[in-house]
Amino acid sequence: MIKSHSRGHEIYFDGVNWRYSDNDSIEDDSRACKHCGNYPTKEGYDSCKGHIKGAKSACCGHGIEEPYIVMKEEVK
């Protein structure tokens, strides 16, 4: 079984949909962060990090992994 996390909540792939492990409902990106209890911003950013200028991707870790920021490459 393929497992992952969505904002700190364990999810699994059933072959068609990602589902929350605790109640088997379809993962719909509606849950708050399990670590801080905050919802993402309307733009989809982790609310504790907000918009990070020049970032390609960022995650607070949600209490599951270490936070990270991936910066966009500068083209010269």
C-alpha positions as CSV (number, residue, x, y, z in Angstrom):
1,M,0.0,0.0,0.0
2,I,1.3,3.5,-0.9
3,K,1.2,5.9,2.0
4,S,2.0,9.6,2.4
5,H,0.9,12.6,4.4
6,S,-1.3,15.6,3.7
7,R,-0.7,18.5,6.2
8,G,0.5,15.9,8.8
9,H,-2.5,13.5,8.3
10,E,-1.6,10.0,7.1
11,I,-3.1,9.2,3.7
12,Y,-3.0,6.2,1.5
13,F,-3.6,5.5,-2.2
14,D,-6.5,3.1,-3.0
15,G,-5.6,2.7,-6.7
16,V,-7.9,5.5,-7.7
17,N,-8.0,8.1,-4.9
18,W,-5.9,9.3,-2.0
19,R,-7.8,8.7,1.3
20,Y,-7.3,9.7,4.9
21,S,-6.2,6.7,6.9
22,D,-8.2,7.5,10.0
23,N,-11.7,7.4,8.3
24,D,-11.1,6.3,4.7
25,S,-12.6,9.6,3.3
26,I,-11.1,11.0,0.1
27,E,-8.3,13.4,0.7
28,D,-9.7,16.7,-0.4
29,D,-7.1,19.2,1.0
30,S,-9.7,20.5,3.5
31,R,-8.0,19.6,6.8
32,A,-5.9,21.9,8.9
33,C,-2.2,21.2,9.6
34,K,-2.1,18.5,12.3
35,H,0.9,20.2,13.9
36,C,-0.2,23.8,14.2
37,G,-3.9,23.6,13.5
38,N,-3.8,26.3,10.7
39,Y,-5.4,26.0,7.3
40,P,-3.4,26.9,4.2
41,T,-3.7,30.4,2.8
42,K,-6.2,31.0,-0.1
43,E,-3.2,30.8,-2.4
44,G,-2.4,27.3,-1.0
45,Y,0.7,28.2,1.1
46,D,1.4,26.8,4.5
47,S,0.0,29.6,6.7
48,C,2.9,29.5,9.0
49,K,5.4,30.1,6.2
50,G,3.2,32.2,3.8
51,H,4.6,33.4,0.5
52,I,8.3,33.0,0.1
53,K,9.7,35.1,-2.7
54,G,11.7,33.1,-5.1
55,A,10.6,29.7,-3.7
56,K,9.5,26.9,-6.1
57,S,8.2,24.8,-3.2
58,A,8.1,25.0,0.6
59,C,6.7,23.0,3.5
60,C,6.6,23.5,7.2
61,G,6.9,19.8,7.8
62,H,3.5,19.5,9.6
63,G,5.2,17.8,12.5
64,I,6.1,14.8,10.3
65,E,9.3,15.8,8.6
66,E,11.8,18.7,8.6
67,P,10.6,21.9,7.0
68,Y,12.1,22.7,3.6
69,I,12.3,25.4,1.0
70,V,13.2,24.7,-2.7
71,M,14.3,27.9,-4.5
72,K,13.8,28.6,-8.2
73,E,16.9,28.5,-10.2
74,E,18.2,31.8,-11.4
75,V,18.7,31.8,-15.2
76,K,21.7,33.9,-16.1
